[in-house]
Amino acid sequence: MKKLYIYLYKRFLFYFLIIFPAFATISVLVELIELLRKIKHMDVLKILMYIGLQLPEKAYYMLPIAVVIVLVLVARELINSREIYAILINGISLKRISISLLILTMFLTILQIANLELIMPKAKTKAGLIYLELKSKEKEKKKKEEIDIVYNTWISVEEKFFMYFAFLDFSRREGKNLILIKFDNDFNPVYTVEAESFKIDKNKFYLEKGKIIDVSNIYDIYILDFNEEQWNINLDLHKLKQLIKVKKPISLTQLYETAKAAEKFGHSYAKLWSKFYSKLATVFSPFILAFFALPLLWTKNTNRLFIVFIAILGYWYGTAFIASITETGIIPYYSVFIIDILYLVLGLIGLSKLKFIEL
């Protein structure tokens, strides 16, 4: 039995090391053509670095499809070489073979999660910086769907002037819970300004519902409440963004924290939660698609392969469709798991009735 599992794993690994790099090569060529079309500064080293840093994201989307194709090839090899008969004659069921292959897909799913949480965020950030350099540091146009949100951040505006905000949306130029603190040469506080909300226009901060606390004289602290106040700060939005170095939420952890912050401060958070649950559902796709597909592969009937690949398209389009509906609030965000549950149920039914059908 152990030798059989080792043999299956070797065949899986053999095809995986062919299919996955092939997909990666195609993806790299497409990315390279698109990059060369856009950049204005040719630097071979930076281009190669950019392509390399894009690979984790490409791998994230390619892995589920590659896993299913590898399983198809392994199953077809066992059937066409008639090795499957020897396995069945020795009392080893197709269910046991399928479960042994599913263990591999669970391992790959763990790698998928690790890639999303640990590698992709850093790689995307570095790739973005290199991309801007290749475009001669020209200001890149922002797409509407991009998210420019930061929260719980301190920055130094000047040598002895500091700013804190609990929440800031760069795209809307507004935020919540602002604190400004000014120190003297001996680093004693001179005054603080607090505001529940604020808006930014060039180098002007429009504060709402706050107070100014003058502590320059500790024996005579002065507090002034205000509903609206304009504060001139020699720091425009572009410079502010450079100081903070905004990172787009990519991983599940980043999406969750950003969505929680947006919800806490009454900001538009539907899209963030939708993206979080959508990514949470699809990160397990290597295992889920393999679980659904395996019962359909143990046959000489090639029509079932067509069903498998149609089902793969249905999984991604179905998940995207439901996620877009959850953004509107018509259905709960976790409704996106319906697709996962459906495929798991169908796979479980197929696995329970699994038998080899020879035509």
N, C-alpha and C positions, 0 to 999 in steps of 0.2 A: 504493500500500500504506500509506504513511504517513497519507494522508488517511482511509483506512478505520479505522485504529487510533484516530486522533483522534476520529472520529465515534463509534466504539464507546465510547471513554472518556467522551465527552460524554453519551451516553445513560445510561451507568452512573452517572455523577455526578448527572445529572438525577434519576433514580429514587432514588438513595441519599439525596439531600438532601430527598426527600419521605418515604421510608419510615423512615429513621433518626430524624429529628425527631418523626415521628408516634409511633413506639415510645417515644421519650423522654418525650413529653407524657403518654402513657397511664401510663407508669411513675411520673412525677412526681405525677400526680393520685392514683394508688393510694397512694404514699408520703405524700402530704399528708393524705389521709383517715385513714390509720393514725396519723400523727403527731398530728393534732388530737384523735383519740380518746384518746391517752395523756397529752398534756401538761396541766399545770395552770397554767402561766404563759404568757399570750398575748403574744407579741412578734413582730410582723409581720416586722421586719428579720431577726431571728434565725431565724425559720421559713424565710424565703427563703434565707438563708445555708446553713441545714442542707440544704434541698432541693438547692441548687446543689452542695454538697460531696458529696452522694450520687450525683450524675450520673456521675462516673467509674466507680463500681462498676456502676451500671445499664448504662452503655455497654459495659462488659466482657462482660456476659452477653447484651446485645441484639445486639452487632455480628455474631456468627456467623450468627444467624437473618436479620438484615437483609441481609447479603451474599447469602445464598441466594435470598431473595425478590427482590432487585434483579436477580440473574442470570436468574431466571425471567421477570421482566418484560422484560428486554432481549431474551431469546431469543424470547419470545412476540411482541414488537413486530416483530422482524426477519421472523418467519414470517408473521404476519398481514398485514403490509404488503407481503409478497412481495419485500422487499429481499434476503432470503437467496438468491433465485434469481440476482439480478444479481451477487452476491458469488461464488457458486459458478461461474457461467458464465465469470467472469474468472479462473478457475483458482485461487481462494483456497479452501483446504480448511477444513472445520469444525474440524479439529485446530488449524490456525493461529489461527483466530478464538478457539477455546477457550483456547489458550496465552496469547494477548494479554490475555484477560480474567483469567486466572489470575495474571498479573503484577501486576494491580491488587490482587487479593486478598492477594498476598504483601506488598505495601506496607501494606495495612490490618492484616495480621498483625504487622508490625513496630511499627505504632502501638499495637496491642493489648498487645504486650510492654512497650513504653515506658510505657503507662498503668498496667500492673500493677506495674512496678518503681519508677516515679518519682512517679506522681500519686496512685494509690489509697491507699498507706500514709499519706501526709500528710493527704489529704482525709478518710479514715476517722477519723484521730485528732482532727482539728478538729471533725468532725461529732459525734463522741462527746462532746466537751466542751460543745458547744452544746446537745446533747440533754439533758445533765444540768442545764444552766441552765434549759432550758424546763420541766424537771420540778421546778423550785424546789430544785435541788441535792439532791434526795432520793436516798438510796442505791438504786442500781438493782440489781435481783435478777440474779444471775449465772446464765447457762445452764450446764448441765453440760458442754457441748461447748467452752466457752470456755477458752482457754489463758492462764494467768497465770504465765509463766516469764520470769525475767531471769537474766543471767549476766555474769560479769566486771565487777562494778560496785562502785565506791567511793561512799560517802555520808558526810556529816558529821552525826553524831548530836548532838553539842554543839560548842561553839566549838573545843575542843581534843581532841575524841574522835571517832575515825573508824572506819568499819567497811567491810570488804571481804568479798564472798562470790563464789565462782566460779560458784555455781548456787543459785537459789532458786525454789521452786514455792509461790506464794501460796495456791493452792487446797488444798494438802496441809500448808502451814505447816512446810515442812522444806527443808533445803538442804545444800550441800556446801562444804567448804573455806572456813571462816569465819576472818577475822582482825580483831581489835579492837586499836586502838592509842590509847594515852592519852599526851598531852603535858603538860608543865608550862607555867607562864606564859612561860618563855623559849623555849618550843617544843622543849625537849629531851624525848626519849621517856622515859616513866615505866615503862610496862609494855606488853607485847603479849600477846594471848591468841590461840592458834591451835587450831582444831578441825577434824577431818576431816568431821564431820557435825553438824547442829544442828536443833532443832525450836523453834518459837515458840508461846508461850501467853500472850496478852496482853502484858505487859511483861517476861516472863521468857523467857530463852533457855536451853534445855537442850542443853548441849554434850557431845559424845562423842568420845573418843579424841583428846586434844590436849595442849597444854602451856601453862603460864603462864610468861612470861619477865619477871622484874623487872629493869629496867635503870636504876632510879633512882640507883644507885651503880655507876658504870662500873668501879670497882675490885672490886666484889663482886656480880657478876651471878648472880641466883638463878633456877633453872629447876625447875619442878614439873610432872611428867607426871601426867595424870589419864585415867581411863576415862569418868567422868561428872562433869559440873560444871554447877551452876545459876548463871546470871549475870543479875542484875537490871539492866535497861536501861530508862530512862524513854522508851520508844518502842514503842507497840503496832503491830500489823500494819497497821492502817488508816493510821496516820501514816507508817509505813515505805513503804507503797505510794504515798502522795502524794509522798513525797520522790523516789522512783524514777521515777514516772510511767510505769508499765508500758505498753508498746505491744504490741498483738496482732500476731503474725506474719501478714502479709498477702501481701507480695511473695514471689517465689521465693527471693530472697536471704535474707529474714528467716526463712522457713520452713526453709531449708537450715541456717542458722546455729543456729537454735533446736533443730532435730532433732539436729544434731551435738553440741551442748552436752548435751542430754538423754541421748543415747547414751553420751557420754563419762563422765558421772557416774552411770550405771546407773539413770537415771530411766525412766519409761514413755515410750518414744519411737515406738511403732508408729503411733499416730494422726498424729503429726507427719510421719513419713516418708510415710505414706499420702496426707496432704494435699499434701505437696510434689510427689510423683510424679503425683497426680491433676491438680494445677494445671499442672504442666509439660506433661502430655499435652494438656490442653484449651486451653492458651494459643494453640496453633496451629490451633484449630478453624475460624477463618474460611477459611484456605487448604484444610484437609483436607476440610471439608464442600463447599466449592466444587469441589474436585478430583473428589470423588465425584459431585456432582450434575450438573455440566456435560454429560457425555455423555448424560444422560437427558433433557435439555431440548430437544434439536434434533429435535423431532417435533411433529406436530399431535395426537398421542395424549395427551389430558389425564390418562389413567390413570397415566402415568409421574410426573406431578406429585404424585399421591397417594403413590407409592412414595418420592419424594424427601422429603416431609414426615414420613412414617413413619420414614424412615431418620434424620432429624434427631432425633426423639424417641429412637430406638434408640441413637444415639450418646451422648446425655447420660445416659440411664438405664443403658445398658450400662457406661459409664465409672464412674458412681457405684456400681453393683453390684460391679464388680471391685475398686474402691478399698476398699469396705467389707470385702471378703473378705481383701484384703491386710493389713488391720489385725489380723486374727486370726493372721497368720503362716503360714497354710496355703499360700499362694502368694507368690512374691517381689513386692516393691513395684513393680518395673518391669513386672509383668504387665499393668498398666493400659494400656500402650502397644499391647496386642493390638488394641484397638478402632481406634486410629489406623492401625495397619498394615493391618488388614482393609479399612478404608475407602479407604486409598491403593491397595491392590492391586486392589480392585473398580473404583476410578476409572481406574487404569492400563489394566485390561482393557477398560473401556468406551471409553477414549480411543483405544486401538489399533484398535478395531473401529468407530470412529465414522463414521457416514454419515447423510445426511438421508433420513428416511423420510416420504413423503407418502402420506396415506390417501386 
